Each structure stands twice: as structure tokens, then as C-alpha cells.
């Protein structure tokens, strides 16, 4: 009994405010604390998908041919990797918005987001640790699936914290902090995991840094960010609220619908390049795990840095030339960069052409969010922006299962790079389809 009483007393000291209370402007320290979990998400997800999983999958699998009667398919490292990543994307598409809607309607005394974030963080710590201990592909698949479930349990409610906490006139500033922490977390992940620990044969230590970062950032948000306790009751049944989180009126808001199709195909391109970059570099130039990790991290860090720089500057160009033109330019530049990668003969040129892809991504990210907000009904902004997140997650869900079997089929083992060159060609087509589906979009403002 004293233990239960002590726990209640401890929980009662957590910062909570009612949803009827006025929002307060946050200091820079408050914005950094609120954004802390974005650092952890980026630190974990980028090196996990770009470095750690490709290395573990290569260790645990071997090239296999499966006979299907009329033909056969080649299964190798890229297909096995795509299965893992597709599992993760499926949870992001389905689980995250559903849990986010569930947290919207919750009435916990310690806040409506905090319990879900706590459950997700604890799950992250457990299953990331297990990923560092597994010794087979199937054990890795199970551990990774549970990690994705836990991660998206935390991420959906966590993303709802920004509109909960931030006044309307401070949202642009808060979004800047979110973006900064995401960028810093990405770079730290690539440097610490991909460039320092893995090349020095410390893969397991690299993996164990992930739950440590999640635990620290999760604790900051859990204990320091004042969660909202809602007193309102929903008139709409919870099941219907979750269902509607996936629905839009595509006929009335056709410009938004077309933009989502264009956004999907555009993002399928960098997702494909990022997923298979380490394997491309490793098996094309016959590098060791450590060298491949180092150069892959360099390539992806270059893309991220140039994307960030352009994201900060291209917004000014959008005001002068229009958002649609900037997105179209991003599609063309991305197609040029990926087409050049088809023929890149050496690593320096691969890194150079990676800069072009980064420029494309930066231009796109700088105006895409603002373009979307112009085209959605403002009274349903949360739901429509949630659908945009589904489009983002679906990029990996669609691109990886398409690209991976094609790469493995043409590579015929791990001694050829033909499949990767064909992959860059398909990625070029993704950019061009994104450009074509952008054409029907009108640059208007919906109220």
C-alpha cells in the first residue's frame, strides 16, 4: 500500500494543465525540451535503417532462389531488408495515426499524451536492446516489428504535443526547433553510429547507444513537458474518429489529393536511395562492413545537410516564383541526380551526385508543407495533415517492395552492381511521375 500511495504522489507532481487553460509562450529552453524526442527519433531511425539493419541482414542471410513453377525469384540481402523496412512502414501508416487519435480522446489524470509516450519509450528500450542481441534474421524481424509498434505508439501522441502546447503565433518558431533537432539527431546518428562505432567493429555498442538516447530524451519529455488533461468528451465514437483519420474528400479538395500523389512518388525516390545506399556502396566497390558504413553515412549526411540548407533558403524563392514551380524544380533536379547515379563510376562522383539529390530534397521540403496547408480546409487541418503523414510513410511501404526484388534479381548474388544501377533508373522514373502528377495541381488557397 505505501508503494501505491508513493506512486500516486509521484505522478501527481508531473506538470499537467487543463485544455481550457490558456497556452503560454515557451522559452527557448521549453522549445528545446519539447523537441528533445525528435532528436532521439532521428538518432535512432536514420542509422538503424541506413547502417545497422543492412549489416545485420547481410550477416544473417544468404542468396536464395525460390522456384514458383513458371519461374523463379532471387532473394538476397535487399529483399530481406525490404521486408524489415516494409513492416516498419506499415506500422507508421496504420498504427501511428490510430494511436494518435486514441490519445486525442484519452482522459488520464497525468495527461492525454504522456501514458502512450511512456509505454512507447519503454518498448523502444526493450526491443532496441533485443535487436543488439539477436542472432538470426527471423529473430531480428520479430524484434524489429515490436520495436516499430512501440516507436509508433510514442510518436503519434508525441506529434500531437506541438499543437497542444504551442500558441498559434509561436508555431513557426516551434517547427523550426523540431526541424533543427531532427537534423542534429540525424547527423549525430550517422557520425556516432555509422562513422565511428561500426567502422571500428563496435556494432553492438552502436546499437546499444540507441535505447540510451531514447531513454534520456523520453524522460525529458515525460517529466518536463506539461501534458494536457482534457475535460471534453467526444460526441463521435472513438472507432469512427480513428477511421476518419485516414479519410479525405478527394473530389472537393482534388488539388490536395493530386499533391499527395505527387508527394508520394517524390518521397519514394530518396527512400529507395537511402535504404539501399550501404549495400550499393559495399557490393559495388567490395568494401568491408566498416568502410561501407563510413561512406554510406557520408553520402546520407551530405544529402541531409544540403537538404537542410536548401530547406532554410528555398522558402524565399517560393514566395517570388510560386510553390508549384519550386516543387516542379525539385522533381527535375532529383531526376537529374538519380540519373547521373546510374553511370557514376567511382565514390567521389557518387557523393557529388548525392549532393544534387540533397538539393532536390531540400527544395521540396522547404515548400511542400506550406503548399499542403494552402490546399486543405482549415477547420479540418489536423486530419488532412495526418493524411499527409500517411502519404509520407507509404513511400517506403511501396518503394522498397518494388525495388528490392528487382535489385536482387539483376545482381544474381553479391558480386554485381547491375541491380543498383537499374534501381537508380526506376528512382528517376519516380521523380518524373511526381512531376507529371503535380501538373493538375492549382496553386490556390483554401479557407
C-alpha positions in Angstrom: 0.0 0.0 0.0 2.7 2.6 0.7 4.2 1.8 -2.7 0.9 2.6 -4.5 0.5 5.8 -2.4 4.0 6.9 -3.2 3.5 6.2 -6.9 0.3 8.3 -6.9 2.1 11.1 -5.1 5.0 10.9 -7.6 2.6 11.1 -10.6 0.7 13.9 -9.1 3.8 16.1 -9.3 4.1 15.8 -13.0 3.3 19.0 -14.9 -0.3 19.0 -16.2 -2.6 21.7 -17.4 -6.3 21.6 -18.4 -7.2 22.0 -22.1 -9.3 25.0 -21.0 -6.2 26.8 -19.6 -4.6 29.5 -21.9 -1.4 28.4 -23.6 1.8 30.1 -22.5 4.6 31.2 -24.8 7.6 28.8 -24.4 11.1 30.0 -23.8 13.9 28.6 -25.9 14.6 26.1 -23.2 11.0 25.0 -23.3 11.1 24.6 -27.0 14.3 22.5 -26.8 12.8 20.3 -24.2 9.6 19.8 -26.2 11.7 19.0 -29.3 14.0 16.6 -27.5 12.3 13.4 -28.6 12.7 14.4 -32.3 16.5 14.2 -31.7 16.0 10.7 -30.4 13.7 9.6 -33.2 16.2 10.9 -35.8 19.3 9.5 -34.0 17.6 6.0 -33.9 15.8 5.8 -37.2 18.5 7.1 -39.6 21.5 4.9 -38.6 19.2 1.9 -37.8 17.7 1.9 -41.3 20.8 3.2 -43.2 23.6 1.3 -41.4 22.6 -1.3 -38.8 19.8 -3.2 -40.4 21.7 -3.7 -43.8 24.7 -5.0 -41.9 22.7 -7.4 -39.7 20.6 -8.7 -42.6 23.8 -9.3 -44.6 25.2 -11.3 -41.7 22.1 -13.4 -41.2 21.1 -14.2 -44.8 22.4 -15.8 -47.9 21.4 -15.6 -51.6 18.4 -17.9 -52.2 16.4 -18.8 -55.4 12.7 -19.6 -54.9 11.1 -21.6 -57.7 7.5 -20.6 -58.4 6.5 -23.1 -61.1 6.5 -20.8 -64.1 9.6 -19.0 -62.9 11.9 -18.2 -60.0 12.8 -15.2 -57.9 16.1 -14.4 -56.3 16.0 -13.5 -52.6 19.1 -11.7 -51.2 20.1 -9.0 -48.8 18.0 -6.3 -50.4 14.7 -8.2 -50.5 15.2 -9.4 -46.9 16.0 -5.8 -45.9 12.9 -4.5 -47.7 10.7 -7.0 -45.7 12.0 -5.5 -42.5 11.5 -1.9 -43.6 8.1 -2.6 -45.0 7.0 -3.9 -41.6 8.1 -0.6 -40.1 6.4 1.5 -42.8 3.1 -0.5 -42.3 3.1 0.4 -38.6 3.7 4.1 -39.4 0.8 4.1 -41.9 -1.7 2.3 -39.7 -0.7 2.2 -36.1 0.6 5.8 -35.6 -2.5 7.8 -36.6 -4.7 5.3 -34.8 -2.8 5.7 -31.5 -2.7 9.5 -32.1 -6.5 9.5 -32.4 -6.7 7.3 -29.2 -4.6 9.8 -27.3 -6.8 12.7 -28.5 -9.7 11.1 -26.7 -8.0 9.9 -23.6 -8.7 11.4 -20.1 -5.8 10.2 -18.0 -5.1 12.4 -14.9 -1.4 12.7 -15.9 -2.2 14.0 -19.4 -3.6 12.6 -22.6 -0.3 12.1 -24.4 2.1 11.1 -21.5 0.9 7.5 -20.9 1.3 6.5 -24.5 4.7 8.1 -24.8 5.8 6.2 -21.7 4.6 2.9 -23.0 6.3 3.6 -26.3 9.6 4.6 -24.8 9.8 1.6 -22.5 9.0 -0.6 -25.5 11.7 1.1 -27.6 14.3 0.5 -24.9 13.4 -3.2 -24.6 13.2 -4.0 -28.3 16.2 -1.9 -29.4 18.2 -3.8 -26.9 16.9 -7.1 -28.2 18.0 -6.1 -31.8 21.5 -5.8 -30.5 21.3 -9.4 -29.1 19.6 -11.4 -31.9 21.5 -14.0 -33.9 19.1 -14.8 -36.7 17.1 -13.0 -39.4 13.7 -14.1 -38.1 14.5 -13.1 -34.5 15.6 -9.7 -35.9 12.3 -9.4 -37.8 10.2 -10.1 -34.7 12.3 -7.7 -32.5 12.1 -5.0 -35.2 8.3 -5.4 -35.6 7.8 -5.0 -31.9 10.1 -2.0 -31.9 8.1 -0.4 -34.6 4.9 -0.9 -32.7 6.4 0.7 -29.6 8.0 3.5 -31.5 4.8 4.5 -33.3 2.9 4.2 -30.0 5.1 7.0 -28.8 5.4 9.0 -32.0 1.7 9.5 -32.8 0.8 11.1 -29.4 4.2 13.0 -29.2 3.4 14.7 -32.5 0.2 15.9 -31.0 2.1 17.7 -28.3 3.1 20.7 -30.6 -0.5 21.9 -31.2 -1.3 21.1 -27.5 1.5 23.2 -26.2 2.2 26.0 -28.7 0.3 29.2 -29.3 -0.6 29.9 -32.9 1.8 32.8 -33.2 4.7 30.6 -32.0 4.1 27.5 -34.2 6.5 28.6 -36.9 9.3 29.0 -34.3 8.5 25.6 -32.7 8.5 23.9 -36.1 12.0 25.4 -36.6 13.1 23.8 -33.4 11.6 20.5 -34.4 13.4 20.6 -37.7 16.7 21.6 -36.1 16.5 18.7 -33.6 15.6 16.3 -36.3 18.6 17.4 -38.4 21.0 17.4 -35.4 19.8 13.9 -34.4 20.3 12.6 -37.9 23.8 13.9 -38.2 24.8 12.6 -34.7 23.4 9.2 -35.6 25.3 9.0 -38.8 28.6 10.3 -37.2 28.5 8.2 -33.9 27.0 5.0 -35.3 27.9 5.0 -39.0 31.3 6.8 -38.9 32.8 6.0 -35.5 31.4 2.8 -33.9 30.6 0.5 -36.8 33.9 1.1 -38.7 35.8 0.2 -35.5 33.9 -3.1 -35.2 31.6 -2.0 -32.4 28.3 -2.7 -34.0 26.7 -4.0 -30.8 27.8 -0.9 -28.8 26.4 1.2 -31.7 23.1 -0.5 -31.3 23.1 -0.1 -27.5 23.5 3.7 -27.8 20.1 3.8 -29.4 18.0 2.9 -26.3 20.1 5.1 -24.2 19.3 8.2 -26.3 15.6 7.2 -26.4 15.5 6.8 -22.6 17.2 10.2 -22.0 15.0 12.1 -24.5 11.8 10.3 -23.4 12.5 11.1 -19.8 12.9 14.8 -20.6 9.6 14.9 -22.4 7.8 12.8 -19.8 9.0 14.7 -16.7 9.5 18.2 -18.0 6.8 18.9 -20.7 3.4 19.8 -19.2 0.9 17.5 -20.8 -2.7 18.4 -21.4 -5.6 16.9 -19.4 -8.7 17.1 -21.5 -12.1 17.5 -19.8 -14.1 17.4 -23.1 -16.0 14.3 -24.1 -16.1 13.3 -27.8 -19.6 13.2 -29.4 -18.2 11.0 -32.1 -17.5 7.3 -31.3 -13.8 6.6 -31.0 -13.8 3.9 -33.7 -15.3 6.4 -36.2 -12.7 9.1 -35.2 -9.9 6.6 -35.9 -11.5 5.6 -39.3 -11.9 9.3 -40.3 -8.2 9.9 -39.5 -7.5 8.1 -42.8 -10.2 9.8 -45.0 -10.2 12.9 -47.1 -12.7 14.4 -49.6 -10.7 13.9 -52.7 -13.4 15.3 -55.0 -13.8 18.6 -53.2 -10.1 19.0 -52.5 -8.7 17.5 -55.7 -5.7 19.7 -55.7 -4.6 18.4 -52.3 -5.3 14.8 -53.5 -3.1 15.3 -56.6 -0.4 16.9 -54.5 -0.4 13.8 -52.2 0.1 11.5 -55.1 3.0 13.7 -56.3 4.4 13.8 -52.8 4.2 10.0 -52.5 6.1 9.4 -55.8 8.7 12.1 -54.9 9.5 10.6 -51.5 9.7 7.1 -52.9 12.9 8.2 -54.6 15.0 9.3 -51.6 13.6 6.4 -49.6 14.8 4.0 -52.2 18.3 5.6 -52.4 18.7 5.8 -48.6 17.5 2.2 -48.0 19.9 0.5 -50.4 22.9 3.0 -50.2 25.0 1.0 -47.9 24.6 -2.3 -49.9 25.2 -0.4 -53.2 28.5 1.1 -51.9 29.5 -2.1 -50.2 29.0 -4.6 -53.0 29.8 -2.3 -55.9 33.2 -1.4 -54.6 33.7 -4.5 -52.5 34.2 -2.6 -49.2 34.2 -4.1 -45.7 31.2 -3.5 -43.4 33.1 -0.7 -41.7 34.2 1.1 -44.8 30.7 0.8 -46.4 29.1 2.1 -43.3 31.5 5.1 -43.2 31.0 6.0 -46.9 27.2 5.4 -46.7 27.0 7.6 -43.7 29.0 10.3 -45.6 26.6 10.1 -48.6 23.5 10.3 -46.5 24.9 13.0 -44.2 25.7 15.1 -47.3 22.1 14.6 -48.6 20.7 15.7 -45.2 23.0 18.7 -44.8 22.3 20.0 -48.3 18.6 19.3 -47.8 18.6 21.3 -44.6 20.5 24.3 -46.1 18.1 24.4 -49.1 15.1 24.0 -46.8 16.1 27.2 -45.0 16.7 29.2 -48.1 14.3 28.0 -50.8 11.2 29.2 -49.0 12.1 32.8 -50.0 12.2 31.7 -53.7 8.7 30.1 -53.3 7.3 33.5 -52.4 8.7 35.0 -55.5 8.2 32.2 -58.1 5.4 30.1 -56.6 5.3 26.9 -54.6 4.3 24.7 -57.5 7.3 25.8 -59.6 9.7 25.1 -56.7 8.2 21.6 -56.2 8.5 21.0 -60.0 12.1 22.2 -59.9 12.8 19.7 -57.1 11.4 16.9 -59.2 13.6 17.8 -62.2 16.7 18.2 -60.1 16.1 14.9 -58.3 15.6 13.1 -61.7 18.9 14.6 -62.9 20.8 13.5 -59.7 19.4 9.9 -59.7 20.0 9.6 -63.5 23.7 10.6 -63.0 24.0 7.9 -60.3 23.2 5.3 -62.8 26.5 5.9 -64.5 28.6 7.1 -61.6 31.9 5.2 -61.9 33.5 6.0 -58.5 32.8 7.1 -55.0 33.7 10.8 -55.3 31.1 11.1 -58.2 28.6 9.2 -56.2 29.0 11.7 -53.3 28.8 14.6 -55.8 25.6 13.3 -57.4 24.3 12.7 -53.9 24.6 16.5 -53.3 22.2 17.0 -56.3 19.7 14.6 -54.7 20.1 16.6 -51.4 19.4 19.9 -53.1 16.3 18.4 -54.7 15.1 17.1 -51.3 15.8 20.4 -49.6 13.9 22.5 -52.1 10.9 20.0 -51.9 10.8 20.1 -48.1 11.1 23.9 -47.9 7.8 24.5 -49.8 5.9 21.2 -49.7 4.4 21.7 -46.2 3.4 25.2 -46.9 1.9 24.1 -50.3 -0.2 21.5 -48.5 -1.5 23.9 -45.9 -2.7 26.2 -48.7 -4.8 23.4 -50.2 -6.6 22.0 -47.1 -9.7 23.1 -45.3 -8.5 24.9 -42.2 -11.3 23.6 -39.9 -10.0 20.0 -40.6 -6.3 20.8 -40.8 -5.3 18.2 -38.3 -7.0 15.3 -40.1 -5.7 16.4 -43.6 -2.1 16.8 -42.3 -2.4 13.4 -40.7 -3.2 12.0 -44.2 -0.1 13.7 -45.5 1.9 11.8 -42.9 0.3 8.6 -44.2 1.5 9.5 -47.7 5.0 10.1 -46.3 5.1 6.7 -44.6 3.5 4.9 -47.6 6.6 6.0 -49.7 8.6 3.3 -48.0 5.8 0.8 -47.9 5.5 0.9 -51.7 9.1 1.7 -52.9 11.0 -0.9 -51.0 9.0 -4.0 -52.1 9.2 -2.8 -55.7 12.9 -2.0 -55.8 14.4 -4.8 -53.6 13.4 -7.8 -55.7 14.5 -6.1 -58.9 17.9 -5.3 -57.4 18.4 -8.9 -56.3 17.2 -10.4 -59.5 19.6 -8.5 -61.6 22.6 -8.7 -59.2 22.5 -12.5 -59.2 24.4 -12.7 -56.0 26.6 -10.1 -54.2 29.2 -9.6 -56.8 27.3 -7.5 -59.3 26.0 -3.9 -59.2 23.7 -4.0 -62.2 20.6 -4.2 -60.0 21.6 -1.0 -58.2 22.0 0.9 -61.5 18.6 -0.3 -62.6 17.2 0.9 -59.2 18.6 4.4 -59.9 16.8 4.3 -63.2 13.5 3.4 -61.5 14.0 6.1 -58.9 14.5 8.6 -61.8 11.1 7.5 -63.1 9.6 8.1 -59.6 10.7 11.7 -59.8 9.2 12.1 -63.3 5.9 10.6 -62.2 5.9 13.0 -59.3 6.4 15.9 -61.8 3.6 14.6 -64.0 1.1 14.2 -61.2 2.0 17.7 -60.0 0.7 19.3 -63.2 -3.0 19.1 -62.4 -2.5 20.9 -59.0 -3.6 24.5 -58.9 -1.8 26.9 -56.7 -4.8 28.2 -54.7 -5.6 28.9 -51.1 -8.5 27.1 -49.4 -10.1 28.6 -46.3 
